[in-house]
Amino acid sequence: MSTEQTLHQRSESKCELCTATENLSVYEVPPSSDAGAEQCILICNTCLEQINNPETVNINHWRCLNDSMWSQVPAVQVMAWRMLTRLSAEGWPQELLDMLYLEDDILTWAKADSSGETHADSVIHKDSNGAILEAGDTITLIKDLNVKGANFTAKRGTAVRNISLVADNAEHIEGRVEGQRIVILTQFVKKSN
């Protein structure tokens, strides 16, 4: 049986990400070595277009991942993880990502790009609006924050200059407020121009 026939049988002739039944094709999940059915998924043109062209992504189309991320097929799990990671700044995808558990070997595959290199250490920090933060940026607090251990509240609207990024956590940055170096959650900041 061909790879395509195997995928049609496995998926009941539905897109393995969004369950559409029209315009289905085989998608080889990179990086793959033999392009067998285990390393491929059956997807529709809509999913394929948005995977290959991130600028065309319709965030609401990917709400289908709420169901497909629970698939028992490793290749489907990998693509669900990759899309949720790509869209995580939107809020709800991050919540799904927090629930998704992948075995170590599948997670390694999910984090590998098409060249086979793993980018686990390339943590991207984003503010509440999805703007990418870099070390040295100035940010503004969008909420009053109680600073634990320092007995003060960092007020909304406070500008924090010359921030540092926490290397292993995309949700944490560091900055100096009222002379104290504190850890700030990225969801409570916006990047200043």
HELIX and SHEET records of a PDB file:
HELIX    1   1 THR A    3  SER A   11  1                                   9    
HELIX    2   2 ALA A   37  GLN A   39  5                                   3    
HELIX    3   3 ASN A   45  ASN A   52  1                                   8    
HELIX    4   4 PRO A   54  THR A   56  5                                   3    
HELIX    5   5 ILE A   59  CYS A   64  5                                   6    
HELIX    6   6 LEU A   65  SER A   68  1                                   4    
HELIX    7   7 PRO A   74  ARG A   86  1                                  13    
HELIX    8   8 SER A   88  GLU A   90  5                                   3    
HELIX    9   9 TRP A   92  MET A   99  1                                   8    
HELIX   10  10 ASP A  104  LYS A  111  1                                   8    
HELIX   11  11 THR A  186  PHE A  188  5                                   3    
SHEET    1   A 2 LEU A  24  GLU A  28  0                                        
SHEET    2   A 2 CYS A  40  CYS A  44 -1                                        
SHEET    1   B 3 ALA A 159  VAL A 160  0                                        
SHEET    2   B 3 ILE A 139  LEU A 141 -1                                        
SHEET    3   B 3 VAL A 189  LYS A 191 -1                                        
SHEET    1   C 2 LEU A 145  VAL A 147  0                                        
SHEET    2   C 2 PHE A 152  ALA A 154 -1                                        
SHEET    1   D 3 SER A 164  LEU A 165  0                                        
SHEET    2   D 3 HIS A 172  VAL A 177 -1                                        
SHEET    3   D 3 GLN A 180  LEU A 185 -1                                        
END                                                                             
